Amino acid sequence: MTPEEFAAKVEDLRAVIADKITDLEEDPGWGSEDDRQEVLQALDELIVQAQALSEVLQQDHVEGEESGEDVP
């Protein structure tokens, strides 16, 4: 997967999340308590993974600059 393809998938996920926020504003009673807790757990895990990916990408960028590689 190219960086552009990955960025497009991330943007798709952001759009899904934005749509769900709008849905919840209109229907705050969405799902059972158990369902909502399951979604919260999945979101918490997504946050951890996104932070880890961000750190790796930033570290690779810094290491590339330090080694003199052509890093955009």
MDTraj code that builds the backbone (N, CA, C; nanometers):
import mdtraj as md
import numpy as np

residues = "MET THR PRO GLU GLU PHE ALA ALA LYS VAL GLU ASP LEU ARG ALA VAL ILE ALA ASP LYS ILE THR ASP LEU GLU GLU ASP PRO GLY TRP GLY SER GLU ASP ASP ARG GLN GLU VAL LEU GLN ALA LEU ASP GLU LEU ILE VAL GLN ALA GLN ALA LEU SER GLU VAL LEU GLN GLN ASP HIS VAL GLU GLY GLU GLU SER GLY GLU ASP VAL PRO".split()
xyz = np.array([
    [0.0850, -0.1166, 0.0000],
    [0.0000, 0.0000, 0.0000],
    [0.0900, 0.1236, 0.0000],
    [0.0594, 0.2153, -0.0885],
    [0.1390, 0.3377, -0.0974],
    [0.0990, 0.4342, 0.0138],
    [0.1843, 0.5325, 0.0423],
    [0.1462, 0.6338, 0.1407],
    [0.0154, 0.7050, 0.1030],
    [-0.0044, 0.7277, -0.0257],
    [-0.1266, 0.7956, -0.0701],
    [-0.2496, 0.7087, -0.0452],
    [-0.2373, 0.5789, -0.0722],
    [-0.3493, 0.4871, -0.0481],
    [-0.3808, 0.4788, 0.1010],
    [-0.2764, 0.4730, 0.1822],
    [-0.2978, 0.4667, 0.3266],
    [-0.3641, 0.5946, 0.3767],
    [-0.3171, 0.7085, 0.3289],
    [-0.3768, 0.8364, 0.3688],
    [-0.5240, 0.8418, 0.3290],
    [-0.5581, 0.7868, 0.2133],
    [-0.6981, 0.7846, 0.1688],
    [-0.7822, 0.6976, 0.2618],
    [-0.7284, 0.5851, 0.3058],
    [-0.8012, 0.4984, 0.3981],
    [-0.8206, 0.5674, 0.5331],
    [-0.7197, 0.6380, 0.5787],
    [-0.7316, 0.7130, 0.7037],
    [-0.8405, 0.8193, 0.6893],
    [-0.8425, 0.8875, 0.5761],
    [-0.9450, 0.9900, 0.5524],
    [-1.0844, 0.9275, 0.5494],
    [-1.0970, 0.8087, 0.4903],
    [-1.2259, 0.7383, 0.4905],
    [-1.2708, 0.7083, 0.6334],
    [-1.1785, 0.6618, 0.7171],
    [-1.2115, 0.6328, 0.8563],
    [-1.2526, 0.7600, 0.9298],
    [-1.1825, 0.8688, 0.9047],
    [-1.2185, 0.9966, 0.9673],
    [-1.3595, 1.0378, 0.9277],
    [-1.3968, 1.0142, 0.8016],
    [-1.5311, 1.0484, 0.7545],
    [-1.6363, 0.9623, 0.8241],
    [-1.6079, 0.8334, 0.8413],
    [-1.7008, 0.7442, 0.9111],
    [-1.7209, 0.7918, 1.0548],
    [-1.6118, 0.8274, 1.1214],
    [-1.6202, 0.8749, 1.2594],
    [-1.6989, 1.0055, 1.2661],
    [-1.6740, 1.0974, 1.1742],
    [-1.7473, 1.2246, 1.1722],
    [-1.8966, 1.2000, 1.1508],
    [-1.9303, 1.1068, 1.0621],
    [-2.0715, 1.0731, 1.0391],
    [-2.1357, 1.0165, 1.1652],
    [-2.0630, 0.9316, 1.2379],
    [-2.1182, 0.8722, 1.3600],
    [-2.1368, 0.9792, 1.4664],
    [-2.0474, 1.0758, 1.4742],
    [-2.0643, 1.1862, 1.5693],
    [-2.1943, 1.2594, 1.5397],
    [-2.2191, 1.2878, 1.4129],
    [-2.3427, 1.3550, 1.3731],
    [-2.4631, 1.2695, 1.4093],
    [-2.4556, 1.1393, 1.3810],
    [-2.5657, 1.0486, 1.4157],
    [-2.5938, 1.0505, 1.5652],
    [-2.4884, 1.0479, 1.6458],
    [-2.5058, 1.0459, 1.7909],
    [-2.5643, 1.1764, 1.8436],
    [-2.5330, 1.2865, 1.7780],
    [-2.5929, 1.4136, 1.8180],
    [-2.7434, 1.4116, 1.7928],
    [-2.7859, 1.3407, 1.6874],
    [-2.9275, 1.3311, 1.6535],
    [-2.9968, 1.2196, 1.7315],
    [-2.9255, 1.1128, 1.7656],
    [-2.9819, 0.9976, 1.8361],
    [-2.8850, 0.9529, 1.9447],
    [-2.8817, 1.0256, 2.0586],
    [-2.7841, 0.9941, 2.1630],
    [-2.8074, 0.8581, 2.2298],
    [-2.9216, 0.7951, 2.2071],
    [-2.9501, 0.6659, 2.2683],
    [-2.9065, 0.5482, 2.1839],
    [-2.8196, 0.5716, 2.0875],
    [-2.7761, 0.4675, 1.9943],
    [-2.7096, 0.3519, 2.0674],
    [-2.7548, 0.2306, 2.0394],
    [-2.6925, 0.1097, 2.0928],
    [-2.7182, 0.0869, 2.2403],
    [-2.6956, -0.0369, 2.2805],
    [-2.7077, -0.0719, 2.4220],
    [-2.5820, -0.0257, 2.4958],
    [-2.5878, -0.0307, 2.6265],
    [-2.4712, 0.0080, 2.7072],
    [-2.3518, -0.0823, 2.6750],
    [-2.3774, -0.2120, 2.6597],
    [-2.2687, -0.3052, 2.6253],
    [-2.2101, -0.2733, 2.4880],
    [-2.2985, -0.2438, 2.3917],
    [-2.2511, -0.2089, 2.2574],
    [-2.1650, -0.0835, 2.2614],
    [-2.2090, 0.0146, 2.3371],
    [-2.1345, 0.1407, 2.3467],
    [-1.9982, 0.1176, 2.4125],
    [-1.9933, 0.0325, 2.5148],
    [-1.8662, 0.0022, 2.5811],
    [-1.7710, -0.0695, 2.4855],
    [-1.8267, -0.1572, 2.4024],
    [-1.7443, -0.2269, 2.3038],
    [-1.6839, -0.1277, 2.2039],
    [-1.7648, -0.0311, 2.1602],
    [-1.7158, 0.0715, 2.0674],
    [-1.6108, 0.1583, 2.1363],
    [-1.6344, 0.1944, 2.2617],
    [-1.5367, 0.2745, 2.3357],
    [-1.4030, 0.2018, 2.3467],
    [-1.4073, 0.0722, 2.3742],
    [-1.2833, -0.0052, 2.3840],
    [-1.2108, -0.0078, 2.2496],
    [-1.2861, -0.0278, 2.1423],
    [-1.2248, -0.0294, 2.0090],
    [-1.1626, 0.1059, 1.9760],
    [-1.2305, 0.2148, 2.0128],
    [-1.1760, 0.3485, 1.9876],
    [-1.0498, 0.3728, 2.0699],
    [-1.0507, 0.3282, 2.1959],
    [-0.9311, 0.3429, 2.2795],
    [-0.8122, 0.2695, 2.2180],
    [-0.8366, 0.1490, 2.1660],
    [-0.7297, 0.0728, 2.1014],
    [-0.6825, 0.1425, 1.9741],
    [-0.7764, 0.2006, 1.9003],
    [-0.7414, 0.2741, 1.7787],
    [-0.6540, 0.3951, 1.8121],
    [-0.6864, 0.4638, 1.9196],
    [-0.6072, 0.5794, 1.9626],
    [-0.4633, 0.5367, 1.9925],
    [-0.4474, 0.4263, 2.0637],
    [-0.3138, 0.3764, 2.0985],
    [-0.2360, 0.3409, 1.9717],
    [-0.3021, 0.2721, 1.8778],
    [-0.2351, 0.2341, 1.7537],
    [-0.1997, 0.3567, 1.6700],
    [-0.2899, 0.4524, 1.6630],
    [-0.2638, 0.5731, 1.5844],
    [-0.1459, 0.6501, 1.6438],
    [-0.1398, 0.6581, 1.7764],
    [-0.0286, 0.7273, 1.8415],
    [0.1030, 0.6547, 1.8141],
    [0.1008, 0.5220, 1.8216],
    [0.2224, 0.4445, 1.7949],
    [0.2681, 0.4636, 1.6505],
    [0.1749, 0.4613, 1.5561],
    [0.2089, 0.4823, 1.4153],
    [0.2666, 0.6218, 1.3944],
    [0.2056, 0.7204, 1.4569],
    [0.2544, 0.8574, 1.4457],
    [0.3984, 0.8685, 1.4974],
    [0.4245, 0.8054, 1.6108],
    [0.5591, 0.8108, 1.6683],
    [0.6614, 0.7426, 1.5776],
    [0.6245, 0.6276, 1.5200],
    [0.7163, 0.5569, 1.4303],
    [0.7440, 0.6408, 1.3063],
    [0.6399, 0.6990, 1.2487],
    [0.6586, 0.7821, 1.1296],
    [0.7462, 0.9034, 1.1600],
    [0.7244, 0.9656, 1.2755],
    [0.8062, 1.0807, 1.3132],
    [0.9503, 1.0386, 1.3374],
    [0.9706, 0.9244, 1.4023],
    [1.1057, 0.8761, 1.4304],
    [1.1785, 0.8434, 1.3009],
    [1.1100, 0.7753, 1.2082],
    [1.1714, 0.7446, 1.0790],
    [1.2108, 0.8723, 1.0068],
    [1.1271, 0.9752, 1.0163],
    [1.1554, 1.1026, 0.9505],
    [1.2799, 1.1668, 1.0124],
    [1.2868, 1.1679, 1.1441],
    [1.4012, 1.2276, 1.2139],
    [1.5285, 1.1495, 1.1826],
    [1.5211, 1.0165, 1.1868],
    [1.6396, 0.9351, 1.1584],
    [1.6855, 0.9541, 1.0146],
    [1.5914, 0.9683, 0.9216],
    [1.6258, 0.9916, 0.7818],
    [1.6963, 1.1240, 0.7631],
    [1.6495, 1.2268, 0.8341],
    [1.7141, 1.3580, 0.8257],
    [1.8548, 1.3524, 0.8835],
    [1.8706, 1.2809, 0.9950],
    [2.0008, 1.2730, 1.0601],
    [2.1021, 1.1962, 0.9755],
    [2.0547, 1.0994, 0.8979],
    [2.1466, 1.0202, 0.8157],
    [2.1726, 1.0852, 0.6805],
    [2.1049, 1.1969, 0.6544],
    [2.1257, 1.2671, 0.5290],
    [2.0409, 1.2157, 0.4148],
    [1.9459, 1.1250, 0.4449],
    [1.8567, 1.0750, 0.3408],
    [1.7643, 1.1863, 0.2955],
    [1.7143, 1.1733, 0.1737],
    [1.6198, 1.2707, 0.1190],
    [1.4813, 1.2392, 0.1729],
    [1.4429, 1.3037, 0.2833],
    [1.3142, 1.2809, 0.3481],
    [1.2256, 1.4001, 0.3196],
    [1.1087, 1.3768, 0.2580],
    [1.0201, 1.4903, 0.2255],
    [0.9628, 1.5563, 0.3480],
])
top = md.Topology()
chain = top.add_chain()
for i, resn in enumerate(residues, 1):
    res = top.add_residue(resn, chain, resSeq=i)
    for name in ("N", "CA", "C"):
        top.add_atom(name, md.element.get_by_symbol(name[0]), res)
traj = md.Trajectory(xyz[None], top)
